[in-house]
Amino acid sequence: DTLRGSGSGDAPVAIVLYKLDPAAETAIKESGYFEVKALHVIATEQELIDIGPPKIVIDGSTGSILAYADNSSQPQMTSIPNDSSKLADAIAKLLQELK
């Protein structure tokens, strides 16, 4: 099953790939966990702001994965795993916690 972060009637969760290295980006895209339409590859902070919650941001510049349920609460956070093959699992775990 692919994960897209939406339950019955809930807003879909955007999976935002921000300043990721090519290996990490490929690992996420090829994992088969996420629907292609849920993935957003962005390069600027303005694009990051423009995609509203719920969203999971994989931030290559800080090495962190942040899960935003809404604009008012603190995001859940974890580190990007050193092994890019474990990245999709880390994202999936945060995605399940947002539901």
C-alpha positions, 0 to 999 in steps of 0.5 A: 500500500502507498501512503499519502497521509490521508484518511477518510475525509482528512486533508492529504499530507504533503511530503516536501523534499527540501534541499535533499541530496539526490540519493535521498530524493531517489530513495523516497521516490522509489520506496513505493510508500508515497503517492507521486502526487503527495511528493513536492520537490522544492528549492526555496523557503517561499515554496516551503511556506506556500505548502501549508499543513498538514505536511512532512518536510524532509529538510536536507539543509538541516538534516531533519524531518519535521511533521506539521499537523497544523499552523499552531502546534509545534512540529514533531521532529526526527533526524534524517537517517544516515542510511538513505534506504531507511529514510522512507521508513522514518517518514512513514512513521511520522506520517502515521503519527500525524493521522 
